[in-house]
Structures are given as structure tokens and as C-alpha cells.
Amino acid sequence: KEMWRQYIYVYQASPEISGYISELIAAYGEGVIDDRTLDMELETLRKLGVPEARLALAKRRAQLRRARMLARAARR
């Protein structure tokens, strides 16, 4: 019974969580938020039950986005 409650919660929240992670990646990539803020926001998602693997990939993706943005800026 509890498993189904968790499944329904995660299923309903999944689109919002995905969107929020996308916004975090964009904000970090553009330099709007720093490492500390990114980590704090990911910790909030961790407390909501987002799997560790997804959080790790989101952080790495944000770092790659930042590196790409910095490389583009350096070429100008």
C-alpha cells in the first residue's frame, strides 16, 4: 500500500521535478546560480525522494552546460 502511495506521488510530481531540474541546469550553465546554490537545490530534491543517480547526472549536466557557455564566451 505504501509503495503505491509513493509511486503515485512520484508519478504526479515527475513532470515538475524534470522541469525544475532543467531550470537548475540552465541557471547554473548561464552563471545565474553558483555551486553552493546548485548543491542546496539538489539537496532539496534529494529530500523529496529524487534518486541519487538522477541528481548526479543533473549536476554533471549543469557543469557541462557551464563549461560550454564559458568556452563559447572565450571564442568571442
C-alpha positions as CSV (number, residue, x, y, z in Angstrom):
1,K,0.0,0.0,0.0
2,E,2.8,2.5,0.9
3,M,4.7,1.6,-2.2
4,W,1.6,2.6,-4.3
5,R,1.3,5.9,-2.5
6,Q,5.0,6.7,-3.2
7,Y,4.6,5.7,-6.8
8,I,1.5,7.9,-7.3
9,Y,3.3,10.8,-5.6
10,V,6.4,10.4,-7.8
11,Y,4.4,9.9,-10.9
12,Q,2.4,13.1,-10.4
13,A,5.5,15.1,-9.4
14,S,7.8,13.8,-12.1
15,P,7.0,16.5,-14.8
16,E,7.5,19.3,-12.2
17,I,10.7,17.7,-11.0
18,S,12.0,17.4,-14.5
19,G,11.2,21.0,-15.3
20,Y,12.8,22.2,-12.1
21,I,16.0,20.2,-12.9
22,S,16.1,21.7,-16.4
23,E,15.8,25.2,-14.9
24,L,18.6,24.5,-12.4
25,I,20.8,23.3,-15.2
26,A,20.1,26.4,-17.3
27,A,20.6,28.8,-14.4
28,Y,23.9,27.1,-13.4
29,G,25.1,27.0,-17.0
30,E,24.4,30.7,-17.5
31,G,26.1,31.6,-14.3
32,V,22.9,32.8,-12.6
33,I,23.5,30.4,-9.6
34,D,26.7,29.2,-8.1
35,D,27.9,25.8,-6.9
36,R,26.6,26.3,-3.4
37,T,23.1,27.2,-4.6
38,L,23.0,24.3,-7.1
39,D,24.0,21.9,-4.3
40,M,21.4,23.3,-2.0
41,E,18.7,22.9,-4.6
42,L,19.7,19.4,-5.4
43,E,19.7,18.6,-1.7
44,T,16.1,19.8,-1.6
45,L,15.2,17.4,-4.4
46,R,17.1,14.6,-2.6
47,K,14.8,15.1,0.4
48,L,11.8,14.8,-1.9
49,G,13.0,11.4,-2.9
50,V,14.7,12.1,-6.3
51,P,17.1,9.2,-6.9
52,E,20.8,9.8,-6.4
53,A,21.7,8.8,-9.9
54,R,19.4,11.4,-11.4
55,L,20.8,14.1,-9.1
56,A,24.3,13.2,-10.0
57,L,23.5,13.3,-13.7
58,A,21.8,16.7,-13.3
59,K,24.8,18.1,-11.6
60,R,27.2,16.8,-14.2
61,R,24.9,18.1,-17.0
62,A,24.9,21.6,-15.3
63,Q,28.7,21.5,-15.1
64,L,28.9,20.6,-18.8
65,R,26.5,23.4,-19.7
66,R,28.6,25.9,-17.8
67,A,31.8,24.7,-19.5
68,R,30.1,25.0,-22.9
69,M,28.9,28.5,-22.1
70,L,32.3,29.6,-20.9
71,A,34.0,28.1,-24.0
72,R,31.6,30.0,-26.3
73,A,32.3,33.3,-24.5
74,A,36.0,32.8,-24.7
75,R,35.8,32.4,-28.5
76,R,34.1,35.7,-29.0
